[in-house]
């Protein structure tokens, strides 16, 4: 297969909805390489430098959705990109203009997908001194799993026209989320930002022994949250080793495919609660703010931020966010009369 770098570069530069797909080191180097190959007299030294960087960037990518590193990378970026189409689909709100532009962008991205390692290296190795320098970035032993993300990657790889899969992509974003919320199910709030937990505890409800009656109300409450029905924040209290934390983690694993995500907080993070809520508000997914082993000493004041969220005294809590906390004691803090009387009598 021959490539037409001028045409590919022109179409790639015109990406609109999915513009962020190529906004990465690998994406920019790929475009630079197309530009160098399109030159009237391609510079072998400049091309060697760019393709060396691109080779490294693609092979260090942790996720392997497909055997070809460029194709795997491009599909992963499409699934992860947060844009008007993916975020709108997640919320169930996409305009006709955005959907039509997304289809056109997907058609362009399919053309870029066709430039696999074999095709690109064939074009590069036709230049003086560059034959046999790089091995194809393929992993023939790559195993593609059965997760929804992997299944969709295989469908994209098999399709000759991605524009026909715009509806399938929209369904994926709606059910599993856009951006890194679609790639991961568990997160921590660290250093003022959300960070993904790549390998969360895989425990499932079926593995937990005992306390079925105590777990049932929590499971039903979670299902109400996912159904966008009125639901409650929850405190799981009891002796150590009774499965409180495992229950919350198992619930996340049970309902991941229905759009449930976990964000772990420490009580020291409560000062950032407004920022956490802002990051989650308006998303099409539901979130459990998980606080493990929660308790306060009498002189600690972090509880006030949590109290404001639970009571809605500052702003209305997002309908898609609930706090699930665990503690070894039912009374989290000794209430003082001065705290109870703050603000005067009602």
Protein Blocks (a to p, Z undefined) as FASTA:
>chain_A
ZZdfklmmmmmmmpcklmmmmmcfklmmmmmmmmmmmpmbdcfklmmmmmmmmmmmmmmp
mbafbfblklmmmmmmmmmpccfklmmmmnopacfklmmmmmmmmmmmmmmmmmcfklmm
mmmmmpghigokaccdddfkbccdfbfklmmmmmmmmpcblklmmmmmmmmmmmnogajl
lmpmbdcdeehiacddfbgcfbdfklpggjklmmmmmmmmmmmmmnopacddddddddeh
ilmmmmmmmmmmmmmmnopacddddfklmmmmmmmmmmmgopabdcddddehiacdfkbc
klmmmmmmmnopmbccdfkbccddddfbfblbacdfklmmggiaZZ
